């Protein structure tokens, strides 16, 4: 995965509560088993006035000119509720979204974000609603969100932070921890049972 460090982007608002995964990527839009080919179906019920012809609704926020190329989405409470489909995160990531700021996330969706390199940030509702269309800078190392002269700190699980900063998925993290654990065990075992380890013949 691509490491996440800093993100600077206009904050595009989709400030509705309880946006579920079937709205983020409807099942009819999941036409492949892989992680690609999903961006076109992102928010299809809202993005298109006619989904069959892909006629875009100009009123929908992601269709507006100021939203082109956005990397940051603002959302309402309990974003990503509903089913556990990982395709919702894949669609957001393929579209170009690298971070979502919301008052709260559905737990499974939040975990899927971390495992796929998309940064979920929880900030108070009043802060989220103060950010639309502002140029926002996110610094994951410092755990801060800044807009103009204002700055807010966000909390993130240390393991999730490590995964995102280093571009690790769950398997990468397991292997890294296993390598470290094995190294410590071998060092301790060599001290306890030195006779087991044959030294190189000179």
FIKOLZA-1660 file (N, C-alpha, C; in steps of 0.1 Angstrom, whole numbers, plus 5000, padded with zeros to 4 digits):
% residues 202
   i   px   py   pz ch aa at
   1 5008 4988 5000  A  X  N
   1 5000 5000 5000  A  X CA
   1 5009 5012 5000  A  X  C
   2 5003 5023 4995  A  X  N
   2 5010 5036 4995  A  X CA
   2 5010 5042 5009  A  X  C
   3 5022 5046 5015  A  X  N
   3 5022 5052 5028  A  X CA
   3 5015 5065 5029  A  X  C
   4 5009 5067 5040  A  X  N
   4 5002 5080 5043  A  X CA
   4 5010 5088 5053  A  X  C
   5 5013 5101 5049  A  X  N
   5 5020 5109 5058  A  X CA
   5 5013 5123 5060  A  X  C
   6 5013 5131 5049  A  X  N
   6 5005 5143 5050  A  X CA
   6 4996 5144 5038  A  X  C
   7 4984 5150 5040  A  X  N
   7 4974 5151 5029  A  X CA
   7 4970 5166 5029  A  X  C
   8 4970 5172 5018  A  X  N
   8 4965 5186 5017  A  X CA
   8 4955 5186 5006  A  X  C
   9 4943 5191 5009  A  X  N
   9 4932 5190 4999  A  X CA
   9 4920 5199 5004  A  X  C
  10 4912 5204 4994  A  X  N
  10 4899 5210 4998  A  X CA
  10 4891 5199 5005  A  X  C
  11 4883 5204 5015  A  X  N
  11 4875 5194 5023  A  X CA
  11 4861 5195 5016  A  X  C
  12 4857 5184 5009  A  X  N
  12 4844 5183 5002  A  X CA
  12 4834 5178 5011  A  X  C
  13 4823 5185 5014  A  X  N
  13 4813 5180 5024  A  X CA
  13 4802 5171 5018  A  X  C
  14 4800 5160 5025  A  X  N
  14 4789 5151 5023  A  X CA
  14 4783 5148 5037  A  X  C
  15 4778 5159 5043  A  X  N
  15 4775 5159 5057  A  X CA
  15 4761 5153 5060  A  X  C
  16 4760 5141 5057  A  X  N
  16 4747 5133 5060  A  X CA
  16 4751 5122 5070  A  X  C
  17 4743 5120 5080  A  X  N
  17 4745 5110 5090  A  X CA
  17 4741 5096 5084  A  X  C
  18 4747 5085 5089  A  X  N
  18 4743 5072 5086  A  X CA
  18 4744 5068 5071  A  X  C
  19 4754 5073 5064  A  X  N
  19 4756 5069 5050  A  X CA
  19 4761 5054 5051  A  X  C
  20 4754 5045 5045  A  X  N
  20 4757 5031 5046  A  X CA
  20 4765 5027 5033  A  X  C
  21 4771 5015 5035  A  X  N
  21 4780 5010 5024  A  X CA
  21 4772 5007 5011  A  X  C
  22 4759 5004 5012  A  X  N
  22 4752 5002 5000  A  X CA
  22 4750 5014 4992  A  X  C
  23 4750 5026 4999  A  X  N
  23 4749 5039 4992  A  X CA
  23 4763 5042 4986  A  X  C
  24 4774 5039 4994  A  X  N
  24 4787 5042 4989  A  X CA
  24 4790 5034 4977  A  X  C
  25 4787 5021 4976  A  X  N
  25 4789 5013 4964  A  X CA
  25 4777 5003 4964  A  X  C
  26 4767 5005 4957  A  X  N
  26 4756 4996 4956  A  X CA
  26 4760 4982 4951  A  X  C
  27 4753 4972 4955  A  X  N
  27 4757 4958 4951  A  X CA
  27 4757 4957 4936  A  X  C
  28 4748 4964 4929  A  X  N
  28 4747 4963 4914  A  X CA
  28 4759 4969 4907  A  X  C
  29 4767 4977 4915  A  X  N
  29 4779 4983 4909  A  X CA
  29 4791 4975 4911  A  X  C
  30 4790 4964 4918  A  X  N
  30 4802 4956 4921  A  X CA
  30 4803 4945 4911  A  X  C
  31 4809 4949 4900  A  X  N
  31 4809 4940 4888  A  X CA
  31 4822 4932 4886  A  X  C
  32 4831 4934 4896  A  X  N
  32 4844 4926 4895  A  X CA
  32 4847 4921 4909  A  X  C
  33 4856 4911 4910  A  X  N
  33 4860 4906 4922  A  X CA
  33 4873 4913 4928  A  X  C
  34 4879 4921 4920  A  X  N
  34 4891 4928 4924  A  X CA
  34 4888 4942 4930  A  X  C
  35 4899 4949 4933  A  X  N
  35 4897 4962 4939  A  X CA
  35 4896 4974 4929  A  X  C
  36 4896 4971 4917  A  X  N
  36 4895 4982 4906  A  X CA
  36 4882 4981 4899  A  X  C
  37 4879 4992 4892  A  X  N
  37 4867 4992 4884  A  X CA
  37 4855 4996 4892  A  X  C
  38 4857 5001 4904  A  X  N
  38 4846 5004 4913  A  X CA
  38 4843 5019 4914  A  X  C
  39 4852 5028 4911  A  X  N
  39 4851 5042 4913  A  X CA
  39 4839 5048 4905  A  X  C
  40 4836 5042 4894  A  X  N
  40 4825 5047 4886  A  X CA
  40 4812 5045 4893  A  X  C
  41 4811 5035 4901  A  X  N
  41 4798 5033 4909  A  X CA
  41 4798 5039 4922  A  X  C
  42 4808 5047 4926  A  X  N
  42 4808 5053 4939  A  X CA
  42 4796 5063 4940  A  X  C
  43 4788 5061 4951  A  X  N
  43 4777 5070 4954  A  X CA
  43 4767 5070 4942  A  X  C
  44 4766 5059 4934  A  X  N
  44 4758 5059 4922  A  X CA
  44 4744 5064 4924  A  X  C
  45 4737 5061 4935  A  X  N
  45 4723 5065 4937  A  X CA
  45 4722 5081 4938  A  X  C
  46 4732 5087 4942  A  X  N
  46 4732 5102 4944  A  X CA
  46 4740 5109 4932  A  X  C
  47 4750 5102 4927  A  X  N
  47 4759 5108 4917  A  X CA
  47 4752 5110 4904  A  X  C
  48 4743 5100 4900  A  X  N
  48 4737 5100 4887  A  X CA
  48 4722 5102 4888  A  X  C
  49 4717 5111 4880  A  X  N
  49 4702 5113 4879  A  X CA
  49 4696 5101 4871  A  X  C
  50 4704 5094 4863  A  X  N
  50 4700 5082 4856  A  X CA
  50 4713 5073 4856  A  X  C
  51 4712 5063 4865  A  X  N
  51 4724 5054 4866  A  X CA
  51 4726 5046 4854  A  X  C
  52 4716 5043 4846  A  X  N
  52 4718 5034 4834  A  X CA
  52 4726 5042 4824  A  X  C
  53 4723 5055 4822  A  X  N
  53 4730 5063 4812  A  X CA
  53 4742 5070 4818  A  X  C
  54 4744 5069 4831  A  X  N
  54 4755 5076 4838  A  X CA
  54 4754 5091 4836  A  X  C
  55 4741 5096 4836  A  X  N
  55 4739 5111 4835  A  X CA
  55 4741 5117 4849  A  X  C
  56 4751 5125 4850  A  X  N
  56 4755 5131 4863  A  X CA
  56 4745 5141 4868  A  X  C
  57 4742 5140 4881  A  X  N
  57 4734 5151 4888  A  X CA
  57 4743 5162 4892  A  X  C
  58 4741 5174 4886  A  X  N
  58 4750 5185 4888  A  X CA
  58 4749 5190 4903  A  X  C
  59 4738 5187 4910  A  X  N
  59 4736 5191 4924  A  X CA
  59 4744 5183 4934  A  X  C
  60 4749 5171 4930  A  X  N
  60 4756 5163 4939  A  X CA
  60 4770 5168 4941  A  X  C
  61 4775 5168 4953  A  X  N
  61 4787 5176 4956  A  X CA
  61 4799 5171 4949  A  X  C
  62 4801 5158 4947  A  X  N
  62 4812 5152 4940  A  X CA
  62 4812 5155 4925  A  X  C
  63 4801 5160 4920  A  X  N
  63 4800 5163 4906  A  X CA
  63 4803 5178 4903  A  X  C
  64 4805 5185 4914  A  X  N
  64 4808 5200 4912  A  X CA
  64 4822 5202 4909  A  X  C
  65 4825 5213 4902  A  X  N
  65 4838 5216 4897  A  X CA
  65 4848 5217 4909  A  X  C
  66 4844 5223 4920  A  X  N
  66 4854 5225 4931  A  X CA
  66 4858 5212 4937  A  X  C
  67 4851 5201 4934  A  X  N
  67 4854 5188 4940  A  X CA
  67 4863 5180 4932  A  X  C
  68 4866 5184 4920  A  X  N
  68 4875 5176 4911  A  X CA
  68 4888 5174 4917  A  X  C
  69 4893 5162 4918  A  X  N
  69 4906 5159 4923  A  X CA
  69 4907 5159 4938  A  X  C
  70 4896 5160 4945  A  X  N
  70 4896 5160 4959  A  X CA
  70 4902 5148 4965  A  X  C
  71 4909 5149 4976  A  X  N
  71 4915 5138 4983  A  X CA
  71 4908 5136 4997  A  X  C
  72 4900 5145 5001  A  X  N
  72 4894 5146 5015  A  X CA
  72 4879 5148 5014  A  X  C
  73 4872 5138 5021  A  X  N
  73 4858 5139 5022  A  X CA
  73 4854 5141 5036  A  X  C
  74 4844 5151 5038  A  X  N
  74 4838 5153 5051  A  X CA
  74 4825 5145 5052  A  X  C
  75 4822 5139 5063  A  X  N
  75 4810 5131 5064  A  X CA
  75 4803 5133 5077  A  X  C
  76 4791 5128 5078  A  X  N
  76 4783 5129 5091  A  X CA
  76 4786 5117 5100  A  X  C
  77 4778 5116 5110  A  X  N
  77 4780 5105 5120  A  X CA
  77 4777 5091 5114  A  X  C
  78 4784 5082 5120  A  X  N
  78 4782 5068 5117  A  X CA
  78 4784 5065 5102  A  X  C
  79 4794 5071 5096  A  X  N
  79 4797 5069 5082  A  X CA
  79 4802 5054 5080  A  X  C
  80 4797 5048 5069  A  X  N
  80 4801 5034 5065  A  X CA
  80 4793 5024 5073  A  X  C
  81 4781 5027 5078  A  X  N
  81 4773 5017 5085  A  X CA
  81 4767 5007 5075  A  X  C
  82 4760 4997 5080  A  X  N
  82 4753 4988 5071  A  X CA
  82 4762 4975 5070  A  X  C
  83 4764 4970 5057  A  X  N
  83 4771 4958 5055  A  X CA
  83 4786 4960 5057  A  X  C
  84 4793 4949 5057  A  X  N
  84 4808 4949 5060  A  X CA
  84 4816 4950 5047  A  X  C
  85 4809 4952 5035  A  X  N
  85 4816 4951 5023  A  X CA
  85 4828 4961 5021  A  X  C
  86 4839 4954 5019  A  X  N
  86 4852 4962 5017  A  X CA
  86 4852 4970 5005  A  X  C
  87 4843 4966 4995  A  X  N
  87 4843 4973 4982  A  X CA
  87 4840 4988 4984  A  X  C
  88 4833 4992 4995  A  X  N
  88 4830 5006 4998  A  X CA
  88 4843 5014 4999  A  X  C
  89 4853 5008 5006  A  X  N
  89 4866 5015 5008  A  X CA
  89 4874 5015 4995  A  X  C
  90 4873 5004 4988  A  X  N
  90 4880 5003 4975  A  X CA
  90 4875 5013 4965  A  X  C
  91 4862 5015 4965  A  X  N
  91 4856 5025 4956  A  X CA
  91 4861 5039 4959  A  X  C
  92 4861 5042 4972  A  X  N
  92 4865 5056 4977  A  X CA
  92 4880 5058 4973  A  X  C
  93 4888 5048 4976  A  X  N
  93 4902 5049 4973  A  X CA
  93 4905 5050 4958  A  X  C
  94 4898 5043 4950  A  X  N
  94 4901 5043 4936  A  X CA
  94 4896 5057 4930  A  X  C
  95 4886 5063 4936  A  X  N
  95 4881 5076 4932  A  X CA
  95 4891 5087 4935  A  X  C
  96 4900 5084 4945  A  X  N
  96 4910 5094 4949  A  X CA
  96 4909 5099 4963  A  X  C
  97 4900 5094 4970  A  X  N
  97 4898 5098 4984  A  X CA
  97 4909 5091 4993  A  X  C
  98 4917 5099 5000  A  X  N
  98 4927 5094 5008  A  X CA
  98 4924 5095 5023  A  X  C
  99 4915 5104 5027  A  X  N
  99 4911 5106 5041  A  X CA
  99 4896 5110 5042  A  X  C
 100 4890 5106 5053  A  X  N
 100 4876 5110 5056  A  X CA
 100 4876 5115 5070  A  X  C
 101 4870 5127 5071  A  X  N
 101 4868 5132 5085  A  X CA
 101 4853 5132 5088  A  X  C
 102 4850 5126 5100  A  X  N
 102 4836 5125 5104  A  X CA
 102 4836 5124 5119  A  X  C
 103 4824 5127 5125  A  X  N
 103 4823 5126 5140  A  X CA
 103 4824 5111 5144  A  X  C
 104 4820 5102 5136  A  X  N
 104 4821 5088 5140  A  X CA
 104 4820 5079 5127  A  X  C
 105 4825 5067 5128  A  X  N
 105 4825 5057 5117  A  X CA
 105 4819 5044 5122  A  X  C
 106 4813 5036 5114  A  X  N
 106 4810 5023 5117  A  X CA
 106 4823 5015 5119  A  X  C
 107 4824 5007 5130  A  X  N
 107 4836 5000 5133  A  X CA
 107 4842 4992 5122  A  X  C
 108 4834 4984 5116  A  X  N
 108 4840 4975 5105  A  X CA
 108 4845 4983 5093  A  X  C
 109 4837 4994 5090  A  X  N
 109 4842 5002 5079  A  X CA
 109 4855 5009 5083  A  X  C
 110 4856 5014 5095  A  X  N
 110 4868 5020 5099  A  X CA
 110 4880 5011 5098  A  X  C
 111 4878 4998 5102  A  X  N
 111 4889 4989 5101  A  X CA
 111 4893 4986 5087  A  X  C
 112 4883 4985 5078  A  X  N
 112 4886 4983 5064  A  X CA
 112 4894 4995 5058  A  X  C
 113 4891 5007 5063  A  X  N
 113 4899 5019 5058  A  X CA
 113 4913 5017 5062  A  X  C
 114 4916 5014 5074  A  X  N
 114 4930 5012 5079  A  X CA
 114 4937 5001 5071  A  X  C
 115 4930 4990 5068  A  X  N
 115 4937 4979 5061  A  X CA
 115 4939 4982 5046  A  X  C
 116 4933 4993 5041  A  X  N
 116 4934 4996 5027  A  X CA
 116 4940 5010 5025  A  X  C
 117 4947 5015 5035  A  X  N
 117 4954 5028 5033  A  X CA
 117 4946 5040 5032  A  X  C
 118 4934 5040 5037  A  X  N
 118 4925 5052 5037  A  X CA
 118 4924 5057 5052  A  X  C
 119 4927 5069 5054  A  X  N
 119 4928 5074 5068  A  X CA
 119 4914 5079 5073  A  X  C
 120 4908 5073 5083  A  X  N
 120 4896 5078 5089  A  X CA
 120 4899 5086 5101  A  X  C
 121 4894 5098 5102  A  X  N
 121 4897 5108 5113  A  X CA
 121 4884 5112 5119  A  X  C
 122 4883 5110 5132  A  X  N
 122 4872 5114 5140  A  X CA
 122 4874 5127 5147  A  X  C
 123 4866 5137 5144  A  X  N
 123 4866 5150 5151  A  X CA
 123 4852 5154 5155  A  X  C
 124 4850 5163 5164  A  X  N
 124 4837 5167 5168  A  X CA
 124 4828 5172 5157  A  X  C
 125 4815 5170 5157  A  X  N
 125 4806 5174 5147  A  X CA
 125 4807 5188 5143  A  X  C
 126 4809 5197 5153  A  X  N
 126 4809 5211 5151  A  X CA
 126 4822 5215 5143  A  X  C
 127 4833 5207 5145  A  X  N
 127 4845 5210 5138  A  X CA
 127 4844 5206 5124  A  X  C
 128 4838 5194 5122  A  X  N
 128 4836 5189 5108  A  X CA
 128 4828 5198 5100  A  X  C
 129 4817 5204 5106  A  X  N
 129 4808 5212 5099  A  X CA
 129 4814 5226 5096  A  X  C
 130 4826 5229 5103  A  X  N
 130 4832 5242 5100  A  X CA
 130 4842 5242 5089  A  X  C
 131 4844 5230 5083  A  X  N
 131 4855 5228 5073  A  X CA
 131 4852 5228 5059  A  X  C
 132 4839 5227 5055  A  X  N
 132 4836 5225 5040  A  X CA
 132 4843 5235 5032  A  X  C
 133 4849 5230 5021  A  X  N
 133 4856 5237 5010  A  X CA
 133 4869 5244 5015  A  X  C
 134 4872 5243 5027  A  X  N
 134 4885 5249 5031  A  X CA
 134 4897 5240 5027  A  X  C
 135 4908 5246 5025  A  X  N
 135 4920 5238 5022  A  X CA
 135 4925 5233 5036  A  X  C
 136 4925 5220 5037  A  X  N
 136 4929 5213 5049  A  X CA
 136 4941 5205 5048  A  X  C
 137 4950 5206 5058  A  X  N
 137 4962 5198 5058  A  X CA
 137 4962 5188 5070  A  X  C
 138 4964 5176 5066  A  X  N
 138 4964 5165 5076  A  X CA
 138 4979 5160 5078  A  X  C
 139 4983 5159 5090  A  X  N
 139 4997 5154 5093  A  X CA
 139 4995 5142 5102  A  X  C
 140 4996 5130 5097  A  X  N
 140 4994 5118 5104  A  X CA
 140 5004 5116 5115  A  X  C
 141 5017 5120 5113  A  X  N
 141 5027 5118 5123  A  X CA
 141 5024 5126 5136  A  X  C
 142 5020 5139 5133  A  X  N
 142 5016 5148 5144  A  X CA
 142 5002 5146 5149  A  X  C
 143 4994 5138 5141  A  X  N
 143 4980 5136 5144  A  X CA
 143 4972 5149 5145  A  X  C
 144 4974 5158 5135  A  X  N
 144 4967 5170 5135  A  X CA
 144 4960 5173 5122  A  X  C
 145 4949 5180 5123  A  X  N
 145 4942 5185 5111  A  X CA
 145 4942 5201 5112  A  X  C
 146 4947 5207 5102  A  X  N
 146 4948 5222 5102  A  X CA
 146 4940 5228 5090  A  X  C
 147 4935 5240 5093  A  X  N
 147 4928 5248 5083  A  X CA
 147 4931 5263 5087  A  X  C
 148 4938 5269 5078  A  X  N
 148 4942 5283 5082  A  X CA
 148 4950 5283 5094  A  X  C
 149 4946 5292 5104  A  X  N
 149 4953 5293 5117  A  X CA
 149 4948 5283 5127  A  X  C
 150 4938 5276 5124  A  X  N
 150 4932 5266 5133  A  X CA
 150 4938 5252 5132  A  X  C
 151 4938 5245 5143  A  X  N
 151 4944 5232 5143  A  X CA
 151 4937 5223 5153  A  X  C
 152 4935 5210 5150  A  X  N
 152 4929 5201 5159  A  X CA
 152 4937 5188 5159  A  X  C
 153 4938 5182 5171  A  X  N
 153 4945 5169 5172  A  X CA
 153 4934 5158 5172  A  X  C
 154 4938 5147 5165  A  X  N
 154 4929 5136 5165  A  X CA
 154 4936 5124 5170  A  X  C
 155 4928 5114 5175  A  X  N
 155 4934 5102 5181  A  X CA
 155 4933 5091 5171  A  X  C
 156 4943 5082 5171  A  X  N
 156 4944 5070 5162  A  X CA
 156 4951 5059 5170  A  X  C
 157 4946 5047 5168  A  X  N
 157 4953 5036 5174  A  X CA
 157 4967 5035 5169  A  X  C
 158 4977 5033 5178  A  X  N
 158 4991 5032 5174  A  X CA
 158 4994 5022 5163  A  X  C
 159 4988 5010 5164  A  X  N
 159 4990 5000 5153  A  X CA
 159 4985 5005 5140  A  X  C
 160 4973 5011 5140  A  X  N
 160 4967 5017 5128  A  X CA
 160 4976 5028 5122  A  X  C
 161 4981 5036 5131  A  X  N
 161 4990 5047 5126  A  X CA
 161 5003 5041 5120  A  X  C
 162 5009 5031 5126  A  X  N
 162 5021 5024 5120  A  X CA
 162 5018 5018 5106  A  X  C
 163 5006 5012 5105  A  X  N
 163 5002 5006 5092  A  X CA
 163 5001 5017 5081  A  X  C
 164 4995 5028 5084  A  X  N
 164 4993 5038 5075  A  X CA
 164 5006 5045 5071  A  X  C
 165 5013 5049 5081  A  X  N
 165 5026 5056 5079  A  X CA
 165 5036 5048 5070  A  X  C
 166 5036 5035 5072  A  X  N
 166 5045 5026 5065  A  X CA
 166 5039 5019 5053  A  X  C
 167 5027 5021 5050  A  X  N
 167 5021 5014 5039  A  X CA
 167 5019 4999 5041  A  X  C
 168 5016 4995 5053  A  X  N
 168 5015 4981 5056  A  X CA
 168 5001 4976 5056  A  X  C
 169 4999 4964 5051  A  X  N
 169 4985 4958 5053  A  X CA
 169 4987 4949 5064  A  X  C
 170 4976 4942 5068  A  X  N
 170 4976 4933 5080  A  X CA
 170 4986 4922 5079  A  X  C
 171 4988 4917 5067  A  X  N
 171 4998 4906 5065  A  X CA
 171 5013 4912 5067  A  X  C
 172 5015 4923 5061  A  X  N
 172 5028 4930 5063  A  X CA
 172 5031 4932 5078  A  X  C
 173 5021 4937 5085  A  X  N
 173 5023 4940 5099  A  X CA
 173 5026 4928 5107  A  X  C
 174 5018 4917 5104  A  X  N
 174 5020 4904 5111  A  X CA
 174 5034 4899 5109  A  X  C
 175 5039 4899 5097  A  X  N
 175 5052 4895 5093  A  X CA
 175 5063 4903 5100  A  X  C
 176 5061 4916 5101  A  X  N
 176 5071 4925 5108  A  X CA
 176 5071 4922 5123  A  X  C
 177 5060 4920 5129  A  X  N
 177 5059 4917 5143  A  X CA
 177 5065 4903 5146  A  X  C
 178 5063 4894 5136  A  X  N
 178 5068 4880 5138  A  X CA
 178 5083 4880 5137  A  X  C
 179 5088 4887 5127  A  X  N
 179 5103 4888 5126  A  X CA
 179 5109 4894 5138  A  X  C
 180 5103 4905 5144  A  X  N
 180 5109 4911 5156  A  X CA
 180 5108 4901 5168  A  X  C
 181 5097 4894 5169  A  X  N
 181 5095 4884 5180  A  X CA
 181 5105 4873 5179  A  X  C
 182 5107 4868 5167  A  X  N
 182 5116 4857 5165  A  X CA
 182 5130 4861 5168  A  X  C
 183 5134 4873 5164  A  X  N
 183 5147 4878 5167  A  X CA
 183 5150 4879 5182  A  X  C
 184 5140 4884 5190  A  X  N
 184 5141 4885 5204  A  X CA
 184 5142 4871 5211  A  X  C
 185 5134 4862 5206  A  X  N
 185 5134 4848 5211  A  X CA
 185 5148 4841 5208  A  X  C
 186 5153 4843 5196  A  X  N
 186 5166 4837 5193  A  X CA
 186 5177 4842 5201  A  X  C
 187 5177 4855 5204  A  X  N
 187 5187 4862 5212  A  X CA
 187 5187 4856 5226  A  X  C
 188 5175 4855 5232  A  X  N
 188 5173 4850 5245  A  X CA
 188 5177 4835 5246  A  X  C
 189 5173 4828 5236  A  X  N
 189 5176 4813 5236  A  X CA
 189 5191 4811 5235  A  X  C
 190 5198 4819 5227  A  X  N
 190 5212 4817 5225  A  X CA
 190 5219 4819 5238  A  X  C
 191 5214 4828 5246  A  X  N
 191 5220 4831 5259  A  X CA
 191 5218 4820 5269  A  X  C
 192 5206 4814 5268  A  X  N
 192 5202 4803 5277  A  X CA
 192 5208 4790 5273  A  X  C
 193 5209 4787 5260  A  X  N
 193 5214 4774 5256  A  X CA
 193 5224 4776 5245  A  X  C
 194 5236 4782 5249  A  X  N
 194 5246 4785 5238  A  X CA
 194 5251 4772 5232  A  X  C
 195 5250 4761 5238  A  X  N
 195 5256 4748 5233  A  X CA
 195 5248 4743 5221  A  X  C
 196 5235 4748 5219  A  X  N
 196 5227 4744 5208  A  X CA
 196 5231 4750 5195  A  X  C
 197 5238 4762 5196  A  X  N
 197 5241 4770 5184  A  X CA
 197 5256 4767 5180  A  X  C
 198 5258 4761 5169  A  X  N
 198 5271 4758 5164  A  X CA
 198 5278 4771 5158  A  X  C
 199 5289 4775 5163  A  X  N
 199 5296 4786 5158  A  X CA
 199 5303 4782 5144  A  X  C
 200 5305 4792 5136  A  X  N
 200 5311 4789 5123  A  X CA
 200 5326 4784 5126  A  X  C
 201 5329 4774 5118  A  X  N
 201 5343 4769 5119  A  X CA
 201 5352 4779 5112  A  X  C
 202 5363 4782 5119  A  X  N
 202 5373 4792 5113  A  X CA
 202 5383 4784 5104  A  X  C
% end
